[in-house]
Amino acid sequence: MTSTKGPVVQHLAINVRDIEASHRFYTDVLGFEHCGTLAIPGIPDVKFRFYRGDKTRHHDLAMVVEGYKKGAG
């Protein structure tokens, strides 16, 4: 069994509506560390953030938010 110092998931990617609220939940409540951000030139409404549970891993979790319109499902 591999030991770890933090939360563990196996490369999870999720879409979120509110990246700031999701960031607070995954860092403050679940204990993940924010370890990277990606913005795509020419597509300003798409933002990625990357998180890890242990510094020995590049990232465990990728979060993306797209420009949601009010009332969209």
Backbone as CSV, one residue per row, in Angstrom:
resi,resn,N_x,N_y,N_z,CA_x,CA_y,CA_z,C_x,C_y,C_z
1,MET,0.838,-1.177,0.000,0.000,0.000,0.000,0.883,1.241,0.000
2,THR,0.542,2.229,-0.785,1.289,3.468,-0.866,0.859,4.407,0.250
3,SER,1.823,4.992,0.959,1.466,5.955,1.999,1.277,7.325,1.363
4,THR,0.473,8.133,1.988,0.207,9.476,1.499,0.075,10.423,2.673
5,LYS,0.275,11.689,2.419,0.169,12.697,3.463,-1.094,13.528,3.321
6,GLY,-1.875,13.303,2.302,-3.071,14.101,2.074,-4.132,13.306,1.361
7,PRO,-5.209,13.992,0.937,-6.293,13.311,0.238,-5.805,12.664,-1.057
8,VAL,-6.450,11.580,-1.447,-6.044,10.854,-2.648,-7.255,10.624,-3.554
9,VAL,-7.104,10.941,-4.811,-8.027,10.548,-5.879,-7.141,10.195,-7.067
10,GLN,-7.678,9.488,-8.009,-6.894,9.103,-9.175,-7.278,9.946,-10.383
11,HIS,-6.661,11.081,-10.516,-6.814,11.997,-11.645,-8.272,12.257,-12.009
12,LEU,-8.930,12.979,-11.170,-10.336,13.333,-11.315,-10.457,14.685,-12.001
13,ALA,-11.318,14.809,-12.989,-11.587,16.088,-13.649,-13.070,16.404,-13.497
14,ILE,-13.370,17.601,-13.004,-14.765,17.976,-12.776,-15.066,19.349,-13.362
15,ASN,-16.300,19.522,-13.814,-16.808,20.824,-14.254,-17.507,21.474,-13.069
16,VAL,-17.253,22.755,-12.854,-17.882,23.477,-11.753,-18.494,24.772,-12.272
17,ARG,-19.495,25.274,-11.562,-20.110,26.547,-11.938,-19.446,27.727,-11.256
18,ASP,-18.978,27.523,-10.028,-18.357,28.591,-9.253,-16.977,28.110,-8.813
19,ILE,-15.955,28.525,-9.543,-14.616,28.004,-9.282,-14.068,28.504,-7.945
20,GLU,-14.470,29.695,-7.516,-13.977,30.207,-6.225,-14.569,29.417,-5.061
21,ALA,-15.871,29.143,-5.101,-16.513,28.347,-4.050,-15.964,26.921,-4.053
22,SER,-15.771,26.360,-5.227,-15.222,25.011,-5.340,-13.784,24.979,-4.822
23,HIS,-13.018,26.009,-5.128,-11.645,26.115,-4.637,-11.615,26.093,-3.107
24,ARG,-12.455,26.898,-2.487,-12.501,26.939,-1.017,-12.881,25.577,-0.440
25,PHE,-13.853,24.902,-1.053,-14.282,23.593,-0.559,-13.144,22.570,-0.652
26,TYR,-12.519,22.479,-1.820,-11.486,21.457,-2.016,-10.213,21.746,-1.233
27,THR,-9.901,23.025,-0.962,-8.698,23.335,-0.191,-8.988,23.400,1.308
28,ASP,-9.989,24.177,1.711,-10.261,24.381,3.141,-10.912,23.179,3.812
29,VAL,-11.846,22.537,3.113,-12.593,21.429,3.727,-11.906,20.080,3.476
30,LEU,-11.528,19.808,2.232,-10.962,18.496,1.898,-9.438,18.430,2.006
31,GLY,-8.776,19.578,2.068,-7.340,19.586,2.294,-6.450,19.482,1.074
32,PHE,-6.987,19.664,-0.129,-6.155,19.643,-1.330,-5.356,20.941,-1.434
33,GLU,-4.206,20.873,-2.099,-3.373,22.047,-2.348,-3.554,22.490,-3.798
34,HIS,-3.796,23.780,-4.015,-3.877,24.337,-5.366,-2.451,24.366,-5.915
35,CYS,-2.202,23.668,-7.035,-0.835,23.544,-7.539,-0.655,24.037,-8.968
36,GLY,-1.717,24.547,-9.590,-1.556,25.055,-10.944,-2.829,25.642,-11.498
37,THR,-2.654,26.510,-12.498,-3.773,27.177,-13.160,-3.478,27.203,-14.656
38,LEU,-4.511,27.068,-15.455,-4.350,27.124,-16.908,-5.460,27.971,-17.492
39,ALA,-5.077,28.948,-18.279,-6.029,29.738,-19.053,-5.682,29.513,-20.522
40,ILE,-6.689,29.399,-21.349,-6.463,29.134,-22.769,-6.567,30.447,-23.540
41,PRO,-5.469,30.890,-24.164,-5.508,32.136,-24.927,-6.601,32.106,-25.995
42,GLY,-7.347,33.171,-26.074,-8.417,33.266,-27.057,-9.735,32.686,-26.591
43,ILE,-9.747,32.007,-25.451,-10.981,31.448,-24.892,-11.058,31.882,-23.424
44,PRO,-11.428,33.141,-23.185,-11.372,33.684,-21.826,-12.369,33.085,-20.842
45,ASP,-13.428,32.448,-21.315,-14.454,31.914,-20.414,-14.123,30.523,-19.879
46,VAL,-12.996,29.952,-20.268,-12.619,28.618,-19.795,-11.368,28.754,-18.932
47,LYS,-11.479,28.271,-17.691,-10.351,28.330,-16.767,-10.187,26.969,-16.092
48,PHE,-8.963,26.541,-15.922,-8.646,25.285,-15.252,-7.837,25.574,-13.991
49,ARG,-8.075,24.779,-12.951,-7.233,24.786,-11.755,-6.900,23.337,-11.426
50,PHE,-5.705,23.140,-10.904,-5.219,21.807,-10.590,-4.878,21.726,-9.111
51,TYR,-5.162,20.559,-8.501,-4.992,20.364,-7.063,-4.325,19.017,-6.807
52,ARG,-3.629,18.941,-5.678,-3.005,17.681,-5.281,-3.171,17.487,-3.777
53,GLY,-3.141,16.236,-3.383,-3.248,15.903,-1.977,-1.899,15.686,-1.329
54,ASP,-0.859,15.564,-2.149,0.484,15.288,-1.643,1.481,15.932,-2.607
55,LYS,2.486,16.585,-2.080,3.468,17.285,-2.916,4.271,16.363,-3.829
56,THR,4.228,15.058,-3.578,4.973,14.133,-4.432,4.262,13.879,-5.755
57,ARG,3.013,14.310,-5.879,2.241,14.119,-7.117,2.071,15.451,-7.831
58,HIS,2.085,15.426,-9.156,1.893,16.656,-9.926,0.520,17.241,-9.650
59,HIS,-0.530,16.460,-9.916,-1.885,16.855,-9.524,-2.776,15.621,-9.484
60,ASP,-3.819,15.708,-8.671,-4.802,14.637,-8.521,-6.146,15.024,-9.103
61,LEU,-6.422,16.311,-9.094,-7.753,16.819,-9.412,-7.632,17.997,-10.360
62,ALA,-8.405,17.977,-11.422,-8.492,19.114,-12.339,-9.915,19.657,-12.271
63,MET,-10.024,20.963,-12.156,-11.324,21.616,-12.066,-11.422,22.604,-13.232
64,VAL,-12.538,22.606,-13.914,-12.721,23.540,-15.024,-14.059,24.248,-14.873
65,VAL,-14.044,25.532,-15.196,-15.278,26.312,-15.215,-15.394,26.924,-16.606
66,GLU,-16.568,26.796,-17.166,-16.851,27.422,-18.455,-17.813,28.556,-18.202
67,GLY,-17.921,29.497,-19.105,-18.806,30.638,-18.947,-20.268,30.207,-18.952
68,TYR,-20.815,29.933,-17.762,-22.205,29.534,-17.651,-23.117,30.740,-17.794
69,LYS,-24.237,30.542,-18.446,-25.239,31.588,-18.569,-26.299,31.371,-17.507
70,LYS,-26.807,32.459,-16.957,-27.833,32.351,-15.927,-29.011,31.558,-16.483
71,GLY,-29.454,30.584,-15.681,-30.586,29.757,-16.082,-30.195,28.518,-16.852
72,ALA,-28.903,28.400,-17.206,-28.473,27.204,-17.930,-28.367,26.049,-16.956
73,GLY,-28.662,24.846,-17.422,-28.611,23.656,-16.576,-27.252,23.164,-16.458
